[in-house]
Amino acid sequence: MTKLTFAALVALTVTATAPAAMAQDVAAGKTSFNKCLACHAIGEGAKNKVGPELNGINGRKSGSAPDYSYSDANKNSGITWDEATFKEYIKDPKAKIPGTKMAFAGIKNETEINNLWTFISQFDKDGKIKQ
């Protein structure tokens, strides 16, 4: 009976803390996004800057943000952004898309990359947070 009670408590704890863990990931990702803010915007009213706005990036084709002047490398990369592609790209943008205009050394820390993806992928194409 003790094992059953312990298992129930573990299950309850995991269930209760899952939303908190997700919130921590989003918050950490938002902090990480500060590295991106000089060049990119996200959220309602986001506009292109030195780099394109990043709303709705999950499922978006590289080189397709309206009114942004992309390098030929980005326009012709054939990339459709998803979690795996973004995570590979953000580690070393120039290695993933040789010829990109993105002048960013990359993020190497896997946890930070995961948190950043959690943050940016929550925005739909209109900059609203998906429900």
C-alpha positions as CSV (number, residue, x, y, z in Angstrom):
1,M,0.0,0.0,0.0
2,T,2.9,2.4,0.7
3,K,4.2,1.9,-2.8
4,L,0.8,2.7,-4.3
5,T,0.5,5.9,-2.2
6,F,4.1,6.9,-3.2
7,A,3.3,6.3,-6.9
8,A,0.1,8.4,-6.6
9,L,2.0,11.2,-5.0
10,V,4.7,11.1,-7.7
11,A,2.0,11.2,-10.4
12,L,0.2,14.1,-8.7
13,T,3.4,16.0,-8.3
14,V,4.4,15.6,-11.9
15,T,1.0,16.6,-13.1
16,A,0.9,19.6,-10.9
17,T,4.3,20.9,-11.8
18,A,4.2,20.3,-15.5
19,P,2.6,23.7,-16.3
20,A,5.1,25.5,-14.0
21,A,8.0,23.8,-15.8
22,M,6.6,25.0,-19.1
23,A,6.2,28.5,-17.7
24,Q,9.8,28.5,-16.6
25,D,10.9,27.4,-20.1
26,V,9.0,30.3,-21.7
27,A,10.3,32.8,-19.2
28,A,13.9,31.6,-19.7
29,G,13.3,31.7,-23.5
30,K,12.1,35.2,-23.3
31,T,15.2,36.1,-21.4
32,S,17.3,34.4,-24.1
33,F,15.4,36.2,-26.8
34,N,17.0,39.4,-25.5
35,K,20.1,38.4,-27.5
36,C,17.9,38.5,-30.6
37,L,16.1,41.8,-29.9
38,A,18.6,44.0,-31.6
39,C,17.7,42.4,-34.9
40,H,14.4,40.6,-34.5
41,A,10.9,41.4,-33.2
42,I,8.2,39.1,-32.1
43,G,4.6,39.5,-30.8
44,E,1.7,41.7,-31.7
45,G,2.8,44.6,-33.8
46,A,6.3,43.1,-34.5
47,K,8.0,44.7,-37.5
48,N,11.1,43.7,-39.5
49,K,14.3,45.2,-38.2
50,V,17.8,44.3,-39.3
51,G,16.4,40.8,-39.3
52,P,12.8,39.6,-40.1
53,E,10.1,39.5,-37.5
54,L,9.7,36.0,-36.2
55,N,5.9,35.6,-35.7
56,G,4.6,32.2,-36.8
57,I,8.1,30.9,-37.5
58,N,7.0,27.3,-36.9
59,G,6.0,26.0,-40.4
60,R,7.1,29.2,-42.2
61,K,9.4,28.9,-45.2
62,S,12.8,30.6,-44.9
63,G,13.0,33.9,-46.7
64,S,9.2,34.5,-46.7
65,A,8.5,37.2,-44.0
66,P,6.7,40.0,-45.9
67,D,8.6,43.1,-46.8
68,Y,12.0,41.8,-45.6
69,S,15.0,41.8,-47.9
70,Y,16.5,38.4,-47.5
71,S,19.8,37.1,-48.8
72,D,19.6,34.8,-51.7
73,A,21.0,32.1,-49.4
74,N,17.9,32.3,-47.1
75,K,15.4,32.6,-50.0
76,N,16.9,29.6,-51.8
77,S,17.6,27.4,-48.7
78,G,14.5,25.3,-49.1
79,I,14.1,25.4,-45.3
80,T,10.7,25.2,-43.7
81,W,11.2,26.2,-40.1
82,D,10.4,23.6,-37.4
83,E,11.8,22.8,-34.0
84,A,14.6,20.6,-35.2
85,T,15.7,22.9,-38.0
86,F,15.6,26.0,-35.8
87,K,17.7,24.2,-33.1
88,E,20.3,23.2,-35.6
89,Y,20.3,26.7,-37.2
90,I,20.6,28.7,-34.0
91,K,23.8,26.8,-33.0
92,D,25.7,28.1,-36.0
93,P,23.5,30.1,-38.5
94,K,26.3,30.5,-41.1
95,A,27.0,26.8,-41.1
96,K,23.3,25.9,-41.6
97,I,22.7,28.5,-44.3
98,P,26.1,29.6,-45.9
99,G,25.7,33.1,-47.2
100,T,23.1,34.2,-44.7
101,K,23.2,37.9,-43.7
102,M,22.7,36.8,-40.1
103,A,25.7,37.9,-38.2
104,F,25.3,35.9,-35.0
105,A,27.8,33.4,-33.5
106,G,25.0,31.1,-32.3
107,I,23.8,29.6,-29.1
108,K,25.5,26.4,-28.0
109,N,23.7,25.6,-24.8
110,E,21.0,23.0,-25.4
111,T,18.8,24.1,-22.5
112,E,18.9,27.7,-23.7
113,I,18.1,26.6,-27.2
114,N,15.1,24.6,-26.0
115,N,13.9,27.5,-23.9
116,L,14.3,29.9,-26.8
117,W,12.3,27.6,-29.1
118,T,9.6,27.3,-26.5
119,F,9.3,31.1,-26.4
120,I,9.3,31.9,-30.1
121,S,7.2,29.0,-31.2
122,Q,4.3,30.1,-29.0
123,F,3.5,33.1,-31.3
124,D,1.2,32.6,-34.3
125,K,1.7,34.5,-37.6
126,D,-0.3,37.5,-36.1
127,G,1.9,37.7,-33.1
128,K,-0.7,36.3,-30.7
129,I,0.2,33.6,-28.3
130,K,-1.3,30.3,-29.3
131,Q,-3.8,28.9,-26.9
